[in-house]
Amino acid sequence: MPVIPGFLERLAFRANLAPVAILDVHGAASLHTVALADELGVFAALHGPRTLSDLAAALACEEDALRCLLDALVAVGYVGRSGDEYWRTRTTERWLTDGGDANLAPFARFWVDVVLPYWRDHAERAVREGDPGESLYDWLGDDEAAWATTQAGFRSSASLLVDPVAEALGDVSGARVLDLGGGHGTYAVELARRGASVTLVDRSPALEPAREAAADADVDGEPGTDSDADSDADSGYDLVLLFNVLHGHSPAEAATLLDRAAAALAPGGRLAILDQFG
Ligand SMILES: C[S@@+](CC[C@H](N)C(=O)[O-])C[C@H]1O[C@@H](n2cnc3c(N)ncnc32)[C@H](O)[C@@H]1O
């Protein structure tokens, strides 16, 4: 977790007596630390207490350098330490590993490896000219590794909401569902598990993770996938999802997507819009 100021520190920041911007720097450092630890396999390897030398050997890391990383993780509460022994904390168990409630480590890696480089190249132009020049997805191009990191990040954040969102959509058994910009397929797979017949539309580089998710899922109706995002030939859907798609588009593009969604609906069908990031 990013550094949380104590009572006296909060007072000092509020009274403008201390350089509060240092917390922004610590937040950025914390994000990079978590992403690197996940990439190296630190959280998975710390399933129980381990000595530094044992861990360094297991992860093929230089011992003193690994100690720096582990101590940084201790400082932000993700790793515990006693002497030379380290373990992952309950916070990490719950939010940064696969066995917990949600694993947000891939979301941290998506920010470090994809979002921040994209911002570095596009944010200034976006603010000066009101247009970044190219969307994040155009910028990703055909880079399969970057798409995989991106979809893993989206899947990670979707895992926080998929159950309550699926509940909120009500009974979808037998319904025809179109998941526009469905990406990794988490929502499509869950609705298929609940008896819907789901078609997922996305850009083609995004579809491989969705196909894998569909293949891994034990569902009766496997979600179909369709890369033809601009096609409006198919219609008659009972439910169209536009989840976390609109925020990445200009108002004109968003209007086109909404037209596409409306045209796909059967009479009386429902359009569900969700945006965690907008
Ligand atoms: C932030 S992700 C959301 C994924 C998933 N719906 C969710 O809520 O977790 C946005 C997805 O929309 C896709 N996308 C963006 N513009 C699109 C378009 N015009 N047509 C189809 N998919 C699009 C992207 O490739 C990406 O997979």
The ligand as a MOL file (V3000), in Angstrom:
LIG
                    3D

  0  0  0     0  0            999 V3000
M  V30 BEGIN CTAB
M  V30 COUNTS 27 29 0 0 0
M  V30 BEGIN ATOM
M  V30 1 C -10.6270 -1.2720 -20.5390 0
M  V30 2 S -10.8890 -2.6560 -21.5760 0 CHG=1
M  V30 3 C -12.3840 -3.3180 -20.8680 0
M  V30 4 C -12.4800 -4.8130 -20.9930 0
M  V30 5 C -13.7140 -5.3910 -20.3190 0
M  V30 6 N -14.9240 -4.9670 -21.0180 0
M  V30 7 C -13.7730 -4.9710 -18.8640 0
M  V30 8 O -14.6920 -4.2370 -18.4860 0
M  V30 9 O -12.9080 -5.3630 -18.0790 0 CHG=-1
M  V30 10 C -11.5020 -1.9190 -23.0700 0
M  V30 11 C -11.5720 -2.9250 -24.1890 0
M  V30 12 O -12.2940 -2.3240 -25.2580 0
M  V30 13 C -11.6630 -2.6830 -26.4700 0
M  V30 14 N -12.0440 -1.6760 -27.4460 0
M  V30 15 C -11.7240 -0.3820 -27.4580 0
M  V30 16 N -12.2870 0.2260 -28.4990 0
M  V30 17 C -12.9900 -0.7150 -29.1660 0
M  V30 18 C -13.7950 -0.7130 -30.3310 0
M  V30 19 N -13.9960 0.4020 -31.0370 0
M  V30 20 N -14.3750 -1.8640 -30.7090 0
M  V30 21 C -14.1750 -2.9960 -29.9950 0
M  V30 22 N -13.4240 -3.0600 -28.8990 0
M  V30 23 C -12.8390 -1.9340 -28.4850 0
M  V30 24 C -10.1830 -2.7160 -26.1340 0
M  V30 25 O -9.4300 -3.4820 -27.0530 0
M  V30 26 C -10.2100 -3.3170 -24.7380 0
M  V30 27 O -10.0970 -4.7140 -24.7780 0
M  V30 END ATOM
M  V30 BEGIN BOND
M  V30 1 1 1 2
M  V30 2 1 2 3
M  V30 3 1 2 10
M  V30 4 1 3 4
M  V30 5 1 4 5
M  V30 6 1 5 6
M  V30 7 1 5 7
M  V30 8 2 7 8
M  V30 9 1 7 9
M  V30 10 1 10 11
M  V30 11 1 11 12
M  V30 12 1 11 26
M  V30 13 1 12 13
M  V30 14 1 13 14
M  V30 15 1 13 24
M  V30 16 1 14 15
M  V30 17 1 14 23
M  V30 18 2 15 16
M  V30 19 1 16 17
M  V30 20 1 17 18
M  V30 21 2 17 23
M  V30 22 1 18 19
M  V30 23 2 18 20
M  V30 24 1 20 21
M  V30 25 2 21 22
M  V30 26 1 22 23
M  V30 27 1 24 25
M  V30 28 1 24 26
M  V30 29 1 26 27
M  V30 END BOND
M  V30 END CTAB
M  END
